[in-house]
Amino acid sequence: MADLKELRQRLDEIDAQLIQLIAERQDKSREIARVKRATGKATRDYQREREVIVGAREAASRAGVSPQVAESLMRML
């Protein structure tokens, strides 16, 4: 059984990974926006946004995470 210090250390590692993934996601979103602008496409794609949210909710349900939390996170990002 892990002690409290080890558990907190692992949680810190997970938090750092989450931040890194958010940074990577934001970078890719900016790249997508640049490509859309360069090709004359609309920056906002409501159908794609819906797909991302539905996918996040479904993945959250499978992982035992609140779909509402997943949706809120995706909308925030």
N, C-alpha and C positions, 0 to 999 in steps of 0.2 A: 504494500500500500504506500502510495506516494505521500510525502509530508506536505504541509501547507506551502513551504518555500518552493518546493519543486512544482507544485500545481500552479502557483502564481507565476513562476518562471515560464512555464509552458504557455500560460495564458498571455503573458507578455510577448512571447514568440508568435503566437497566433495573431495577436493585435498588430504586430509589425508586418506580418504577411498580408493581413487585410488591407493595411494602408498601402503596401506596395501594389497589391492588386487593384485598388481604387485608382492609384496613380497611373497604372498601365491602362486601365479602362478609359480614364479621362484622356490620355494621350491618343488612344485609338479613336475615340469619339471626335477629337479635334482633327485627326487625319481624315476621317470619313467626311467631316464638314468641309475640309479643304477640297477633297475630291468632288463632292457634290457641287460646290461653288464653281470649280474649274470646268465641270461638265454641264453647268447650267441647270442642275437639278435643284429642287426645293430642299432647303436644309432640314425642314421638319417633315417627318414621315409618320403620320399617325398610325397607319397600319403596322409599321415595324415597331413602333412604341408599344402598341397593344400586344403584338407577338412576344416582345421581351417581357412585358409584365405578366402575361398569361404563363409563359415559360418559367418565369421566376416563381410564381405562385405554385405551379405544379412541382417544380424541383424542391421547393420548400416543404410542401406536403410530404413528398417522398422521404425527405431527410428528417422529418419530425420537427420542422421549424414552422412557426406561424406564417401562413400565406400573407397575412396582413403586414407582418414585419417585412417580408420579402418585397411586397409591392411598394411599401413606403420607402424602402431602401432604393429600389430601382427608380422610383419617381424622383427621389432626391438626387440620384446620380445623373 
